[in-house]
Amino acid sequence: MKRNIYILAFIAILLFGCNNKEISYPPEPQIDFTKMYVIDSVDALGNKIKIYDIFFNIIDGDYDFGLKDSDTTGIFSHDSTYYNNLFITYYVYSNGGWRILDVPSSNYRIPYVPPQGLNKYFKAEIDVKIALQIGFLSVDSLKFKFYVVDKALHKSNEQETPAVSLDFSGIIVDTVNIISP
């Protein structure tokens, strides 16, 4: 019995104890779309709306990502482009082509979260909910393109959700698999 405990302890040390390397990532944030829920709902006025719940992962190697409540002056002032750090563009497909849908409030602030642990990089899953009243749109499909910027104004890569028809409700797990309830 003692022999098995020593063997297990030795294996645990090999697996976990030898991983002392510090993980490093580039200073520019990197994002990766993971899934999107499309939910039929009703707003406070009784209008039919769609809620697009977009999930993506983010890694920022120098942990200068996220905005504090106090980040409201200079380049982060309310009048500045960089008051927000998540930028989303809405695209609609109609008449054989994609065009940008001009909607207000398509940018968001992702808050700063203090670092924990020894590795000083930011890594998180972000969840953004977008509610749209789409009954007035005469389009076939909708998709979103998005990117983030860190406090040094490093722009991330762009990601894009799959296109979904306006009557779709369900879960898009990745760019290939669509699961509909």
N, C-alpha and C positions, 0 to 999 in steps of 0.2 A: 504494500500500500504506500509506504513512504517513497519507494522507488518511483511510482507513478506520479506522485506529487512533485518530486524533483524534476522528472522529465517534463511535466506540464509547466513548471516554473521556468525551466530552461527554454522551452519553446516560446513562452510568453516574453521572456527577455529578448530573444532573437527577433520576434515579430514587432514588439513595441519599444524595446529599449534602445535599439540600434538606429532608430529613426530620429536622430538629433539634427538633421539638416533643416535649416530654415527654408521655408517655402517662399519663393519670390515670384512676383508677377510684374508685368510692365506697369509703368505709372499711368498709362492711359486706361480708362475703364473699358472693360470688355463685357458685352451683354449677349445673352442667348435666350431667345424666345423658347418657352417650354410648353405652354398650353393656353387655351382660351375657352371660357365658358360663355355661351350665348343664351341669355335668359329672357323670356317674355315677361313683361311686368306692366304695371300701371303707375303713373306718377301721381302726385298729390292732387292734381286737377282732374284725374280720371282718364288722362290720355294714355293710349297704348304706347309703350316704349320698349326698346331692347336694351338690355344691360350687357355690355361686352366686358367681361372680367378677364383681363390679360395678365398672364404671369410670365416673368422672365428672371433669369439669374444675372447677377452682376458681380464682377471681381474688379477691384481697384488696388493696384500693387503698392501705392504709397499712402493709402488711407487718407486721402484728402477729398473724400466723397461725402456728400450730404450737406444740407444747409441747416444751421441753427436758427432758432427763432430770432436771434439777434442779428442775423445776416440780412440786413435790410438797408445798408448804406453803400455808397460807391457803386461798383459794378453789380452789386446784389440789391440795389434799391428797387422799389416797387415799379419804377418807370423803365428799368433796365431789362434787356432781353434775358439776362442771367439771374433775375429774381427767381426764376425756375431752373431746374436742372434736368427735367425730363421733357422732351419735346416730341409730340405726336402729330403726325399728319394723317388726315383721313382721306382715303381715296374711294371714289365710287365709279362703277363701271356702267356705262350706258352708251347706246348708239355705237357700239363696237370699239370703245376706247375708255381708258382710265383718265379721270380728271380729279383734281384736288377739290375736296368739299371744304369750303371755308366755314368753319364753325368757331364760335368764341370758346375760350378756356380750354384750348387743346394742349396746354402746357401745365406741368405740375411741379411741386416741390417735394423731393424725397428728403426726409429729415436726416440729420447727422445722428449717428449712433456711436457712443464712445467705444474705443477698441477694448477687447478682452483677450487675455492670453498673451503669449510671447510674440507670435507672428503679427506684424503690423500691416495687415492688408484688410481691405473691406470685402466681405463676401456675403451675399444675401440673396434671397428670393424676393422679388418685388411683385406686388399685386395691385393692379390699377383697375378701377371700375369706371367704365364710361357708359353713361345713360344717354340714349339718343331717341328722340321722337322721329320715327322714320316713315310714318304714314304719308307725309307730304312728299317724300322722295319718289321720283319715277325713275328708278335705277334698278339694275339687275343684281349687283353685288357690291360689297363693301370690304375694305381691308384697311389696315393701319400700318404705317411705317413709323419707327421711333428710334431715338438715340438719347444718350445722357451726356452730361458734361460734369467734370469734377471742379473743385474750387480753383484749380490752376487753369481752368477752361480747356482742359484736354477733352476732346470729343471722342466718344466711343464709336465703335462700329455701329452701323444701322442694322436693325432687324425689321422683319416684315411678317405680319400675320398672314395666314392663308386667306384667300378671298372667300367670303361666305355670302350666300344669297340672303335677301332680306327676310325670307320666310323660315330660315334655318334656326333651330334651337337645339342645343346640345353641347358637346365637348369636343374641342379639337385638341388632341393630345400632342401632336407634333405636325409637321407640314405634310405628312403622308396619311396618317390615320384619322378618320373622322368617326366619332361614336355619337350616335343620336339616340336619345331616350325614347 
